[in-house]
Amino acid sequence: MGKRGKELARERRQKRLEEISYLRQVPYPQNERWWNSDTVAVVTGSSQGIGYEIAHQLIGHGVHVIITSRDEVKGREILCKLRREGEDGQTVVNVEFHRLDVADESSIMEFAEWVKVEHCGIDILINNAGVNFNFGSENSVEFAEKVILTNYVGTKHMIKAMMPLMKPSIHGARILNVSSRLGRVNGRRNRLGDARLREELTKPNCLSEDLIDTIVNRFVEQVKDGSWSSNQQWPQMFTDYSVSKMAVNLFTRLMAKEVSDRPEGLKIHINCYCPGWVKTSMTNWEGNMEACDGADTGVWIVLGMGLSHPIHNGKFFAERRQISF
Ligand SMILES: NC(=O)c1ccc[n+]([C@@H]2O[C@H](COP(=O)([O-])OP(=O)(O)OC[C@H]3O[C@@H](n4cnc5c(N)ncnc54)[C@H](OP(=O)(O)O)[C@@H]3O)[C@@H](O)[C@H]2O)c1
């Protein structure tokens, strides 16, 4: 892209961000609100950044939100902060906290058991928890296993543990995975080198959990034996993070297909989205938008679908628009 092209792209992005900031102020009309104060949402990794903002916005719309963090003390501090934010000095009551480490299966199991006992189930699951250890032009894979474990395996385990707890509803339960454009299978500059594999991954009938795990495990093995960078097989930017988010995107599509034939009343709609380049601790506070703008599309997907708006399943979104995988 030439200099003028880049400028135009920047202008278009800025205009879209302004539109979204405006749209966020427009309240959902009463007749489009499929949810009420009994609607329960879980947001993983909601102690800071985009997860915190998603939780904050859902609370503002009247959803009962369970915020989570690996750190009990930090989580309870955030809970107090959210509770103090009611209008006219009123305490916000539609929020609670429970500890959750998505990289630890026993923590997920304990969390699921608590949800079952306390709430009998949930309506919305937002898999936001994630890690990335590279900034700028760095591309270290020192923490590749942790990145894959948290971003992909953690998301997968959360979906499997919470799926039986998704409440039956005529509106359908909703799962949203916070992903990244860096994980696009057919990204222009950052993608798998093997064209045949890329093609296979775009065909719904070829996709399986085994195939996704095989690709991810191959990457981890190559990181361990040091051969990962000697071929052009892997995305070139933030490689471990990109592989983890590609797996999240693929798993979203796979699960969406698996649940697509559920009968009315037991439907689950599973989608993913890219929040954009957001100023959070993950980016060392670099980016072109604030966390509240990055959270917007996530909230719009889980609340905006239904009644007079189309229902989506197995789709990828950014800036309130569907984008390609
Ligand atoms: N910022 C961006 O530009 C950008 C772009 C695309 C996608 N994303 C995605 O957006 C999501 C949120 O990122 P962010 O930018 O808001 O980053 P962040 O501020 O670093 O927040 C990450 C959150 O993940 C939680 N977390 C990390 N490991 C966890 C684990 N094992 N179990 C449970 N929670 C864990 C952290 O919570 P605790 O430390 O409290 O446990 C923290 O709240 C991530 O999935 C990220 O990949 C971000």
Ligand as a Chemical Component Dictionary entry (heavy atoms), coordinates in Angstrom:
data_LIG
# 
_chem_comp.id                   LIG 
_chem_comp.type                 NON-POLYMER 
_chem_comp.pdbx_formal_charge   0 
_chem_comp.three_letter_code    LIG 
# 
loop_
_chem_comp_atom.comp_id 
_chem_comp_atom.atom_id 
_chem_comp_atom.alt_atom_id 
_chem_comp_atom.type_symbol 
_chem_comp_atom.charge 
_chem_comp_atom.model_Cartn_x 
_chem_comp_atom.model_Cartn_y 
_chem_comp_atom.model_Cartn_z 
_chem_comp_atom.pdbx_ordinal 
LIG N1  N1  N 0  -5.052 -5.045  23.039 1  
LIG C1  C1  C 0  -5.133 -5.358  21.755 2  
LIG O1  O1  O 0  -4.696 -4.594  20.877 3  
LIG C2  C2  C 0  -5.766 -6.651  21.327 4  
LIG C3  C3  C 0  -5.899 -6.900  19.952 5  
LIG C4  C4  C 0  -6.518 -8.064  19.535 6  
LIG C5  C5  C 0  -6.983 -8.961  20.473 7  
LIG N2  N2  N 1  -6.828 -8.714  21.806 8  
LIG C6  C6  C 0  -7.339 -9.713  22.751 9  
LIG O2  O2  O 0  -8.172 -9.088  23.709 10 
LIG C7  C7  C 0  -8.171 -9.853  24.919 11 
LIG C8  C8  C 0  -7.928 -8.929  26.101 12 
LIG O3  O3  O 0  -6.649 -8.354  25.962 13 
LIG P1  P1  P 0  -6.237 -6.946  26.566 14 
LIG O4  O4  O 0  -5.627 -6.170  25.491 15 
LIG O5  O5  O -1 -7.352 -6.366  27.346 16 
LIG O6  O6  O 0  -5.046 -7.396  27.529 17 
LIG P2  P2  P 0  -4.766 -7.230  29.094 18 
LIG O7  O7  O 0  -5.099 -5.871  29.552 19 
LIG O8  O8  O 0  -3.391 -7.746  29.284 20 
LIG O9  O9  O 0  -5.817 -8.229  29.747 21 
LIG C9  C9  C 0  -5.686 -9.606  29.636 22 
LIG C10 C10 C 0  -6.600 -10.240 30.655 23 
LIG O10 O10 O 0  -6.440 -11.660 30.551 24 
LIG C11 C11 C 0  -6.386 -12.198 31.849 25 
LIG N3  N3  N 0  -5.616 -13.446 31.859 26 
LIG C12 C12 C 0  -4.365 -13.682 31.407 27 
LIG N4  N4  N 0  -4.037 -14.975 31.616 28 
LIG C13 C13 C 0  -5.112 -15.566 32.190 29 
LIG C14 C14 C 0  -5.400 -16.867 32.629 30 
LIG N5  N5  N 0  -4.497 -17.864 32.555 31 
LIG N6  N6  N 0  -6.604 -17.121 33.168 32 
LIG C15 C15 C 0  -7.532 -16.132 33.286 33 
LIG N7  N7  N 0  -7.321 -14.870 32.908 34 
LIG C16 C16 C 0  -6.115 -14.592 32.350 35 
LIG C17 C17 C 0  -5.784 -11.119 32.739 36 
LIG O11 O11 O 0  -6.390 -11.247 34.000 37 
LIG P3  P3  P 0  -5.652 -11.512 35.414 38 
LIG O12 O12 O 0  -4.215 -11.142 35.258 39 
LIG O13 O13 O 0  -6.410 -10.629 36.356 40 
LIG O14 O14 O 0  -5.911 -12.967 35.674 41 
LIG C18 C18 C 0  -6.271 -9.844  32.084 42 
LIG O15 O15 O 0  -7.461 -9.393  32.685 43 
LIG C19 C19 C 0  -7.104 -10.929 24.745 44 
LIG O16 O16 O 0  -7.695 -12.145 24.374 45 
LIG C20 C20 C 0  -6.276 -10.387 23.586 46 
LIG O17 O17 O 0  -5.599 -11.395 22.897 47 
LIG C21 C21 C 0  -6.233 -7.582  22.259 48 
# 
loop_
_chem_comp_bond.comp_id 
_chem_comp_bond.atom_id_1 
_chem_comp_bond.atom_id_2 
_chem_comp_bond.value_order 
_chem_comp_bond.pdbx_ordinal 
LIG N1  C1  SING 1  
LIG C1  O1  DOUB 2  
LIG C1  C2  SING 3  
LIG C2  C3  SING 4  
LIG C2  C21 DOUB 5  
LIG C3  C4  DOUB 6  
LIG C4  C5  SING 7  
LIG C5  N2  DOUB 8  
LIG N2  C6  SING 9  
LIG N2  C21 SING 10 
LIG C6  O2  SING 11 
LIG C6  C20 SING 12 
LIG O2  C7  SING 13 
LIG C7  C8  SING 14 
LIG C7  C19 SING 15 
LIG C8  O3  SING 16 
LIG O3  P1  SING 17 
LIG P1  O4  DOUB 18 
LIG P1  O5  SING 19 
LIG P1  O6  SING 20 
LIG O6  P2  SING 21 
LIG P2  O7  DOUB 22 
LIG P2  O8  SING 23 
LIG P2  O9  SING 24 
LIG O9  C9  SING 25 
LIG C9  C10 SING 26 
LIG C10 O10 SING 27 
LIG C10 C18 SING 28 
LIG O10 C11 SING 29 
LIG C11 N3  SING 30 
LIG C11 C17 SING 31 
LIG N3  C12 SING 32 
LIG N3  C16 SING 33 
LIG C12 N4  DOUB 34 
LIG N4  C13 SING 35 
LIG C13 C14 SING 36 
LIG C13 C16 DOUB 37 
LIG C14 N5  SING 38 
LIG C14 N6  DOUB 39 
LIG N6  C15 SING 40 
LIG C15 N7  DOUB 41 
LIG N7  C16 SING 42 
LIG C17 O11 SING 43 
LIG C17 C18 SING 44 
LIG O11 P3  SING 45 
LIG P3  O12 DOUB 46 
LIG P3  O13 SING 47 
LIG P3  O14 SING 48 
LIG C18 O15 SING 49 
LIG C19 O16 SING 50 
LIG C19 C20 SING 51 
LIG C20 O17 SING 52 
# 
